């Protein structure tokens, strides 16, 4: 009887582990789909603009900048996935060489300085010991070690304003350990920041006029785009303007609600993952306002599973479009509005 009970307990543990593994895989695929679809939207929009905007025009130049920015971002996502795979399979081959650690740190900080300044963060470079300390969301002490596992992430809302695939710390750990070093983290807990310390072995001391293709007779519509990704919102807005429509942009749900109540637009294109209120609550709020009863709502989102579409329609959206949206589909919606 004892052996049977132990076997049954072991079977239950195995089944639970398999279910947990399946949940993690499903969650990762959903995150991966979202993170890959987001840069594809401004990329597709920029190609559309380059095919129609006058060469050398401001719209064309902005589209080129967006293409560079978003393809670099997409390339980093793919590289991170490949690097994690290579490290886990022992396929990384190091080419060891002497380097000036101060120069590496200086270049890394210079590359990121504009991002820190835009966020109001004071970036200072200290001594050669590599310690990174922030005053951000922090990490629960019980999760510190787990953060170095592939795809591990802290709590996220649907906006995924922090983004990423949960690969960065895993890559850091793998590469540092390949160099014979170590990395550790410390946090006092949520909202109390975190510190990461990288240690590396030292080498022995060495010896000695734009075109518009607005269709004739096409009615101009007023469109509000609610999208926190600046490149995605701006490029989509410029495409619709090329077709003769009037467009206003909002970076968050509250701003989008303000524009909708002020302008009574014909169509609102709304992302689901927004920093202040998710798109579902946005749609429900709009649907409770009698003054906006005739406004058509379309969810444009990287959350593209069947259950995401059903949830969008239940919340009050008239349609659900996966990122990157087909421009012809959106234009068809505008003609039908």
N, C-alpha and C positions, 0 to 999 in steps of 0.2 A: 504493500500500500504506500509506504514511504517513497519507494522508488518511482511509483506511478505518479504520485503527487509532484515529485521533483521534475519528472519528465514533462508533465502538463504545465508546470510553472515555467520551465525553460522554453516550451513551445509558445506560451503566451508572450514571453519576453521577445522571442524571435519575431513573432507576428507583429508586435508593437513597434519593434525596430524597423521592420519592413514598411509598415504604414507610415512611420515618421520619415523614412527615407523617401517614400513616394510623395509625401507632402512637400518635403524640401525640394524635390525635383520639379513638382508642379509650380511651386512658388518661384523657383529660379527661372523656369521657362516664361512665366508671366512677366517677371522683371526684365528678362532679356529681351522679350518682344517689345516691351515699353521703351527700354533704353535704345534699341536699334531703330524703332519707328520714329522717335523724336527727331534725330538729325536728318532722316530721310525726307521729312516734310519740307524744311527750308531748302534742301538740296534740289528736290523736284521743282519747287516754286522758283528757285533761282534760274534753273535751266529754262523754264517757261518764260521768265522775264528776259533772259538773254536772247531768246529767239524772236522776241517782239519789240524790245526797247531799242531805241536808236543807239548805234555803236558809239561808245565814248560818253554817253549820257550819264547823269548821276544815278539813274535807276540801274543801268548796266554795270556801273562801277560797284555799286552797293551789292548787286547780285554776285559779282566776282568775289568780293570780300567774304560774303556769306558762304560761298562754295568752298573757299579755302578754309575758313574757320570750321565748318561743319564736317568736311571730309577729314580734316585733322582729328576732330573729335571722334569720328567713326573709326578712323584708323587706330586711335588709342584704345578704343573698346576691344577691337579685334586683337590687337597686340597683347592686351592684358589677358584675354582668353587663351591665346596661344602660349603665352609665357607661363601661365599657371599649369597648362597641360604639360609643357616641356619640363618644368621643374618637378612636377609630381611623377613623371616617368623617368627622371634622371637623364634627360636629353640635352641639358644645358652644358655647353663646353665653354669654360672660362679661358679668356686670353689675358693672363696676368701681366700687369705693367705698372711701373711706378707712376704716380700722379700727385699733383699738389692738391691736397684735400681742401685747402683754403680757396683755391680757384673753383673747385666743384661747388662748394657751398655758395660762393659769390655769384656764380652763374645761375644756380638754381633760384636764389633769392631775387636776382635781377629779373629773371624770366617771370616770376610770380608777383613782382612788386606792384604792377598796375592793378592786378586783381585784388590785392590786399588794400591798396589805396582806395579803390572803388567801394570797398566794403567798410572803410573807416578803420582799418586795422593798422596799427603801428608795427612795422617789421624792422627788427634789429638783429644784426649778425653779431654773435658773441664769440667764444673761444673755439678751438678745434674739436672739442668734444661735441658730438652731434646729438643735441637734445632739442626736441620740438615740444613746446608747451602751448596749449591753447586755453581759452576761457569759454569754450563752447558748451555743447549739450552734455558732455561727460559720458562716462560709461559705468553702468552698475558694476561694482567690484566682482560679482559672480560671473560677469560676461567678458572680463578683460582678456583672459586667455583664449576664449572662443573667437574673439575678434580677428585672430590671426589665421583662422581657418578659411578656406575658399568659400566665397559667397555669403559669409557671415555678415550680418548687418544689424545695426541697432533698430529701435522702433522707428517706423516711418509712417507718415500719413499718406493719403492717396496722391497728394501733390508731388511727392517724391522730389521736393525742392532740393534735397541734398544729393539726389541722383546717384549714379554709380551702380556697379554690379556686386560690390562687396569683395573686390579682388585686390585692392591696393595693398592692404596690410599683409595679405598672404604672399604677394609678390615681394614685398620688402623683406619679410622673414626668410623666404626661400633664397633670395639673392645674397642677403647678408650672411646666411649660414654657409652658402657655397664659398664665400670668401673667408670662412673660418671665424666669423664674428657672431654676434648675438643681438637680438632686439627685444626689448621688454617695454611694457606699458604700465602706467599707473594712473588711477583716477580715484578721487574721493567720492565719486558717485554722480548721478544725474544733475545737470546744470552746474557742475563744479569743475568743468574742464578736464583735460587729460594731458599726460606727458608721455612722450615716446623717446627712448634712449637707444641709440645705435652704437655699438662698440665694434671696432675693427682692429685686427692685429696690425702692428706697425712693422714695416720692412726694416731690415738692418740698415744702419747708416751707410750711405754710399761713399765710395772713394771719390777724388777730384772729378537841236530842237527835236526831243523825243517823239516817236511815232505813237499813235493810239490806234488799236485795231477794234475800237468799239463798233459793234455791228450796227448797220443802218437800221433804224426803226426799233432797236432794242430799248426797252424801258429801263431807265436808271433806277436802281434800288438803293436804299440806305441800309448799310450793313454794319453791325457792331461785332468786332472780333475780340473775344476774351481769351487771351493766351499769354502765359507768363514767359514763354520762350520768345525772346525779342526777335530773333531771326525768323522764326516760323510765322509769327504774327505780322511782322513788317512785310515779308515777301508775299504772303498770301494777300495782304491788303493792297499791295502794288499791282498784283495780278488782276484783282477785281476792279481796281481803278482804271487799268488799261482797257477793260471791257465797258467802261463808262459808268461804273457804280461809284457811289459815295461811301467812304469807309471811315470808321472811327475805331481806334484801338484801345483796349484796356488790358492792364497787366495782372489784374486780380478780380475776384468776383464782386467785391463791393464797388469798385470803379465801374465794372460792367453793368451792375444794377443801376448805378447813378446815370450812366449814359442811356440805358434802355428807358428809364423813367423820364429822362429829359427829352429824348429824341423820338421815342416810339418807332424804332427801326422796323423795316420790313423783315429782316432776318438777323438772328444772332447766331454766330458760330462760336461755340464754347468748348474749351478744353475741359476735361474731367479733373485732372490733377492740378489744382490751383492752390496757391499758398495760404489763403485765408478761409476759403469755403470751397468744398468740392463741387464739381459741376452738377451733381445730382441735387444738392441743396439749392444751388443757383436756379435750376429749372423749376423746382418746387416753389421757390419764392416768386419767380416770374409768373407762374401759373396762378398764384393767389391774387395777383394784381389785375383787376378788371380792365384797367386802362391798357394793358398789354395783351389782351385776349387775342388780338389778331397777329401778334408777332410770332413768326415761325422760328422755332428753336432747333438747332442741329448740333449734336455732340460730335466734335472732331477730336479724336483721342487715340493714344497709343494702346489703351486698354481695348483689345479687339476680339476677345473671346465671345462666344454666343451668349454667355451669361452676362457679359458687360453690356451687350446690345439690349438684352431684355431689361436689365436694370435701368438703362438710360430711358427707354420708352416708358417704363413704369414711373419714372421720376417726372415725366412731362415733356421730354424731348419729342419732336416730330420725326426725327431721323437720327441715325447713328452712322458716322463715317469714320473708318479707320485711317490713321495716319500711315503713310502720306496720302492725303485726299486726292482723288482724281479731279482735276480742275474742271473737266467737262461735266462731271457729276454735280459739282457745286454750281456751275453756271446753269445747268438744267434746273436745279432747285430754285435759283433766282428767277429764271424765266417763268416758273410755275407759281411764284409767290405773288 
